[in-house]
Amino acid sequence: MPGFLLKIFINIPLLFFLLLPSNLFIPQSISDNNPEICFVVYSKNAFYGLNLDNSAGEIRFRIETQNQHRVLFVDQFKSDAYQTIAAVNDQGTFISYFFFDDQISQISPTNFTDIFGSLLFDQISIPSAENIDLLSNSLLINNSSQVFADENQKGYIIQTINGNSEILENQYPSFVNSGLNLTLQSSFSNNDFYHPFQQKKRVETEINNRISEFSIQDGFVVLEKAQPQQNIIASVVFDPENNLIYLAFDKDFSKIWLINLDGETIETFSGFERYHKGNIPEIGITANDLRILNFSNEGLMVRIIIGAVGILIIILAAISVHIKFTKIFH
């Protein structure tokens, strides 16, 4: 079979699924407890991690290049639109945020780039905490808890409430953000196992137990130890030194995907029967794209390819018949 035809047949299934509505396969149940959490660890190397709720809205990963720098953006589908909630660039600069409340307003991908584009595409590290003007800083998002970090062991949380901002500097080799108002100790009194504060405590304990030799595997153990009530979760561990991003879904940490920021590729990293690798589309790739394209199920993929070939044959046959009738009547 000619090479170009083989590429067409292989890519038809991927195109078919990418063109489906992103939220078509999303369960509608929403947990009453916030399962989302973010950590930054400075061990021998820097590591970042996220647990994101994937039940209320799709999670999308996309890469943009400007000024010879690549940035991976993490988007969440919410209220009929995507909002960007985190990003990491090829210099190890990491930004994420959680709103304190379920905000109607969102930070669209365009707005996120407007706010953080200069930091992500032009600079090689985050500003020092002492150099941030809290009164007139365009990087601050109101009523949110933001994480800023880079691989040079420099990171902090900025909380902004009703226009008043406070920097919570990193006094330890790690810190955790769960969208809690950390300035109000009374909010920590909730003893519910699934409460964000209890999840935060478990994550902090696990990080402290592993801080000396922290690794990618430790990152997933930490996210697993959060034990959110929600099952439809996207878990992400960032290795900024190597520009690699690891993904697991739905608390199944036996199957890990890998995004290579430098190569703009997605591949099966561990837990799959066969190795597969492909380019990340310009529009990005979603968590559900990866769930559907579970390459361990080779039989399913073969059937999809055969079905796609059959559809292509039918289309070609219809075109041929149309051409013949056109010639007859003209």
Beta strands, then each sheet from edge to edge (+ up, - down):
strand 1: 37-42
strand 2: 46-53
strand 3: 59-66
strand 4: 69-78
strand 5: 81-89
strand 6: 94-99
strand 7: 144-150
strand 8: 154-161
strand 9: 164-169
strand 10: 174-177
strand 11: 233-239
strand 12: 244-249
strand 13: 252-260
strand 14: 265-270
strand 15: 277-279
strand 16: 285-286
sheet 1: 10+ 1- 2+ 11- 12+ 13- 14+ 15-
sheet 2: 9+ 8- 7+ 6- 5+ 4- 3+ 16-
end
